[in-house]
Amino acid sequence: MSSWLKNWGKPSKEAYAGVEFWQSPDRCGWLTKQGEYIKSWRKRWFVLKQGKIMWFLDDAVTADSVPRGVIDVNKCLSIKGAEDTINKAYAFEISTHTESMFFIAESEKEKEDWINAVGRAIVKHSRRQVLSMLPPHHCLATELDLSMACWHGRVHVHGTLTHLLEHDRGDYTTGS
């Protein structure tokens, strides 16, 4: 088998470099997802860790495992329930600028737990992105409250946040 065919559809190692996905994930479990090229539904083991959602063929994930796919939460715009959209129970959708991906959990609780965990990761990594864009060594007070609102199985990132960056210590505090 050619190496191209063997690696077809798999993410590059850079997509998950530095993520120790085999230990202490933020969330993990079985979900059913629709294939990217062949649109059949397949059960996969999902791991959320360090702002990456990765999936594997089985749950025996080790340091040598290679994810079948990776979603970077920095690229996620929203996560929401999708039962009505795809007419399947416990379905949810993750949207990026370029695509929407659908997943099916095994129960309503599992669906809500995934929506909440991914929503928190989106907020957490959005804050990091915003803070990384701010100029260093400046005293800066800006309104920027990246928070998560959950209702009816939807998570939205929105914001009016207050950060006080202190010149001397380089740390920040978040106001309410």
N, C-alpha and C positions, 0 to 999 in steps of 0.2 A: 504494500500500500504506500502510495506517495505521501511525503510529509504534509503536503498541502491538503490532501484529502483527509488525512488523520487529524489535522488541526482545524478543519473547516468549521466555522461557527464558534470556535472557542475564543475567549478573550486573550489579549496579550498579557504577559506577566506584569507589565507596567500598570495594568488596570487594577491590580490588587497587591502590588509590591508593598512590603512592609506591614501588611495586615496579617496578624496571627489568627486567622479565621478558625483554626482547629481548637482554640482554647478560649474559654470565657466569652462567648458571644453576647451581644446586647439582646439578641433574640434569635431563636432557631426553631425550625419545625417543618413539617411536611405541608406543602402547598401544591396545587395543581396549576400549571401555567400552559398557555397556548404557545406552540412552537413559533419561532420567528419566520421560518421559511415554509415548513410543512405545518399547517394550521391545526394539527391534532392536539388534544389536551393530554399532558403528561404530568405525572406526579414527580416532584423533585424535592430534595432536602434544601431548605433555604437557611442562610446564615446572615444576620445583620451584625456588622462589626466595623467600627471606625469609619462610619459614613459610607460603607459599601454594602450592597445587598448582593450576595453571591448564591448561586445554586449549583447543586451537585446531584449525581445520579443516585447516591444513597447516603445514609446518615453516618457511615463509618469514615468521618472526615479526619484526616491526619495532615501533618506538615507536608507530606508528599502529594496530597490530593490537588487536583487541578479543577477549578470551577468551570462549569459549563457556560456560565454567563456572569456578568457583573453589571450592576446598576450603581452609578455614583450618585449619592443623594444630593450632591451639589447641583446636579442637573435636573432634579425633581422639582416640578412646580406645584403638584398637588397629589394627594392620595385620598380616595373617597370610595364609598360603597358603590357597587356597579351591578347589583342584582337586576334592576330594570333595564340597564343598558345591554347586557348579554343574556338576560333571562335565565340566570343560574343562581341558585341559593348560595349565600356566603361569599359572593364575588366582590372583589374590589379592584380598583384601577389606579395605577401610578402613571402620571403624565409628566413628560419632559417637553422641551421646546420642539422636539422632532417626532415624538411618538407617544402612544398610550399603550400600556401593557396591562393585561388582565390576569388576575390570579383568583383561585378559589380555595378558601380555607375549609377545614373539616367541620367547623361549627360557627355559630354567631359569635361566641366568645373569642375563638381563635381569630376570626376576621377583625373584631374590634381591637384585640391585642396587637395584631400586626399593624393596623391603621395607626394606633397610638404610638407604637414603637418607632415606626418609620416617620411619623409626623414629628416626634421629638427629635429624631436624628436630622430631619430637614431643618428644624429650627436651630438646633445646636450648630450644625455646619454652616447655616446661613449667617449666624452671628460671627463665627470665625472668619468667614469670607469678608464680611463688612469690616470687622476690626483689622484684618490684614490690609485693607485698602486705605486705612487712615494713616496720615503721616506720622512718623515716629518723633518723639521728643517734643511734642506740642501739647500745650494745655488746651484741651478741646472738650467742650460740653455740647453734645448734640442730642437732639431728640431721635431716639431710635430704639423702640421697644419691640423687638422681634418676639412675638408671642404666638402661641398656638391656640386656635379656637376650634373646639370639637363640638359638633352638633350633627345629628342624624348620620353618623358614620362618615363625616367629612372632616378633613383637617386642612386648614388654610394658614399660610404664613402671612402675617400682616404686621405693619409696624409703625410705632411711634416711640421708639426706645430712647431712654436717657442714659447716656454713658458719660462719666466724668473721667477723662484720662488725665492722670497726674504726671506732670513733667518729670519730676525727680525719680519717682518709683517705677514709672512705666506701667502701672496697673490701672484697673478700672473698677468702677462700681456701677451696678445697675439700679436705677431708681424705680419706684413703682408708679 
